Amino acid sequence: MRILKSKSFKILVRSRTQLWRMLIAPVCFISLNFIQTSLYAAPESQLARTTFETTLKNGLKVIIREDHRSPIVMTQIWYGVGSSDESGNLLGISHVLEHMMFKGTQKVPDDEFTRLSRIYGGRTNAATFTNYTNYYQLYPKKYFPLALELEADRMSNLVLKQQDFDPEIKVVMEERRQRTDDNPRNLAYERFKWIAYPTSHYRQPVIGFMKNLQNIRLEDLKHWYQTWYTPNNATLVIVGDVNAEQALKQIEKYFGGIAKKQLPDRNDVLEYDRVGYRHMQVHLPVQVPSLFMAWNVRSIATAKNPQDAYALTIIQSLLDGGISARLQDRLVRDKKTLTAISVSYDPYNRGDSIFMISALPSEGVSLEDAQKAIEKEMSLFKTELVNQNELDRVKNNFVSNLIYSQDDIAGQANMIGNLEVNGLSFRLIDELPKHYDKVTPQDLLRIANIYFVKDNLSSLYLLPENTKE
């Protein structure tokens, strides 16, 4: 599920969708006078793109991917802090700080950051999620140094003022009202996460609860900023029409002098499995009932065998990977049981994930019957081997998506940053096809019997208020 929050100059918090991004290539090494850098040179069929990687002395990780097809450059910085790092009364503070990061420094005061980007043909954006906060700037190549200068300046020189905070926290509260409190399905999903994640901090809403937003103070923001916004907690990703060696010198110029800090331990994001079936029923002002189901599963980072996560990804696509997918074909087509369904799973999480299904039942079909129909389809994975032709079709779709997604420099940067901030190397991109190719029908059967069991399931029924007894 994606939640977009608009401001006058940017789109904010979004929940991750699954990212299937580009292929990159083999290894050689170069060294500059201030770093040791890895260079990945893509095959000529991939437009001879190259990817450089280094870490500055202050801990800032830098990944640069050359893409010379258009004279533009995407600059992204990913901080390893998000809503799962919050506790107590400060839920939502990472997102509030994201808003305030555009309020200015001594060098670039007030709204000059936004004004400069508009003057020089740029675009800015930011996002807060469970595991990260990231910022991007997109500029014509000649203004790429401006993006670096602006980003480095606000990494360490942000000026947080009460006169900016007072109206901005009200903006966040209004987003909370519009996107969650006044949206019954989003509100129901927010509540659902508290049973789907019994112990993990992933159950906390990215935007926080209203009572949290009312209690956050400017001093809290200053402490959060000083704690987490440091080069050794950041990854700088550059994709576009740059020369990597020259770009690295510019990065050293603007970021090299920023001191690193001691970082606190991050909150635990592991989750229990098989804790027993959990169910919730809520009545909210909706016209059509909704069903939410989730099984606790592992990610690439947390699975004992990372290949399990690729098998779960294949199952997700088998169920909901187009009009010929199983749930679409057997339950949605002609509105036999469901009118709509969505299946999601994030294999790239820093912690454990959930395998989630949300659905709208057809008229006359109860939520109980809809759940039984879905559980029946899930049980087939536990007893029947998937046909090899069906499996091969899904694998081929993955490889196609990986290749075609290289045309988008924003998508490339997103995937690189997303992997790195979640503790997975961007080199994994090059390995994805072979991981998918290794998934067998026997793997799917084995994984289904581990995870798709009743005592590993959570469900929520969202019902109209007028049906409440």
Rosetta blueprint (number, residue, H / E / L):
1 M L
2 R L
3 I L
4 L L
5 K L
6 S E
7 K L
8 S L
9 F L
10 K L
11 I E
12 L L
13 V L
14 R L
15 S L
16 R L
17 T L
18 Q L
19 L L
20 W L
21 R L
22 M L
23 L L
24 I L
25 A L
26 P L
27 V E
28 C E
29 F E
30 I E
31 S E
32 L E
33 N L
34 F L
35 I E
36 Q E
37 T E
38 S E
39 L E
40 Y E
41 A E
42 A L
43 P L
44 E H
45 S H
46 Q H
47 L L
48 A L
49 R L
50 T E
51 T E
52 F E
53 E E
54 T E
55 T E
56 L L
57 K L
58 N L
59 G L
60 L L
61 K E
62 V E
63 I E
64 I E
65 R E
66 E E
67 D L
68 H L
69 R L
70 S L
71 P L
72 I E
73 V E
74 M E
75 T E
76 Q E
77 I E
78 W E
79 Y E
80 G L
81 V L
82 G L
83 S H
84 S H
85 D H
86 E L
87 S L
88 G H
89 N H
90 L H
91 L L
92 G L
93 I H
94 S H
95 H H
96 V H
97 L H
98 E H
99 H H
100 M H
101 M L
102 F L
103 K L
104 G L
105 T E
106 Q L
107 K L
108 V L
109 P L
110 D L
111 D L
112 E H
113 F H
114 T H
115 R H
116 L H
117 S H
118 R H
119 I H
120 Y L
121 G L
122 G L
123 R E
124 T E
125 N E
126 A E
127 A E
128 T E
129 F L
130 T L
131 N L
132 Y L
133 T E
134 N E
135 Y E
136 Y E
137 Q E
138 L E
139 Y E
140 P E
141 K H
142 K H
143 Y H
144 F H
145 P H
146 L H
147 A H
148 L H
149 E H
150 L H
151 E H
152 A H
153 D H
154 R H
155 M H
156 S H
157 N L
158 L E
159 V L
160 L L
161 K L
162 Q H
163 Q H
164 D H
165 F H
166 D H
167 P H
168 E H
169 I H
170 K H
171 V H
172 V H
173 M H
174 E H
175 E H
176 R H
177 R H
178 Q H
179 R H
180 T H
181 D H
182 D L
183 N L
184 P H
185 R H
186 N H
187 L H
188 A H
189 Y H
190 E H
191 R H
192 F H
193 K H
194 W H
195 I H
196 A H
197 Y L
198 P L
199 T L
200 S L
201 H H
202 Y H
203 R H
204 Q L
205 P L
206 V L
207 I L
208 G L
209 F L
210 M H
211 K H
212 N H
213 L H
214 Q H
215 N H
216 I L
217 R L
218 L H
219 E H
220 D H
221 L H
222 K H
223 H H
224 W H
225 Y H
226 Q H
227 T H
228 W H
229 Y L
230 T L
231 P H
232 N H
233 N H
234 A E
235 T E
236 L E
237 V E
238 I E
239 V E
240 G E
241 D L
242 V L
243 N L
244 A H
245 E H
246 Q H
247 A H
248 L H
249 K H
250 Q H
251 I H
252 E H
253 K H
254 Y H
255 F H
256 G L
257 G L
258 I L
259 A L
260 K L
261 K L
262 Q L
263 L L
264 P L
265 D L
266 R L
267 N L
268 D L
269 V L
270 L L
271 E L
272 Y L
273 D L
274 R L
275 V L
276 G L
277 Y L
278 R E
279 H E
280 M E
281 Q E
282 V E
283 H E
284 L E
285 P L
286 V L
287 Q L
288 V L
289 P L
290 S E
291 L E
292 F E
293 M E
294 A E
295 W E
296 N E
297 V E
298 R L
299 S L
300 I L
301 A L
302 T L
303 A L
304 K L
305 N L
306 P L
307 Q H
308 D H
309 A H
310 Y H
311 A H
312 L H
313 T H
314 I H
315 I H
316 Q H
317 S H
318 L H
319 L H
320 D H
321 G L
322 G L
323 I L
324 S L
325 A L
326 R H
327 L H
328 Q H
329 D H
330 R H
331 L H
332 V H
333 R H
334 D H
335 K H
336 K L
337 T L
338 L E
339 T E
340 A E
341 I E
342 S E
343 V E
344 S E
345 Y L
346 D L
347 P L
348 Y L
349 N L
350 R L
351 G L
352 D L
353 S E
354 I E
355 F E
356 M E
357 I E
358 S E
359 A E
360 L E
361 P E
362 S L
363 E L
364 G L
365 V L
366 S L
367 L H
368 E H
369 D H
370 A H
371 Q H
372 K H
373 A H
374 I H
375 E H
376 K H
377 E H
378 M H
379 S H
380 L H
381 F H
382 K H
383 T H
384 E L
385 L L
386 V L
387 N L
388 Q H
389 N H
390 E H
391 L H
392 D H
393 R H
394 V H
395 K H
396 N H
397 N H
398 F H
399 V H
400 S H
401 N H
402 L H
403 I H
404 Y H
405 S H
406 Q H
407 D H
408 D L
409 I H
410 A H
411 G H
412 Q H
413 A H
414 N H
415 M H
416 I H
417 G H
418 N H
419 L H
420 E H
421 V H
422 N L
423 G L
424 L L
425 S L
426 F L
427 R L
428 L H
429 I H
430 D H
431 E H
432 L H
433 P H
434 K H
435 H H
436 Y H
437 D H
438 K H
439 V L
440 T L
441 P H
442 Q H
443 D H
444 L H
445 L H
446 R H
447 I H
448 A H
449 N H
450 I H
451 Y H
452 F L
453 V L
454 K H
455 D H
456 N H
457 L E
458 S E
459 S E
460 L E
461 Y E
462 L E
463 L E
464 P E
465 E H
466 N H
467 T H
468 K L
469 E L
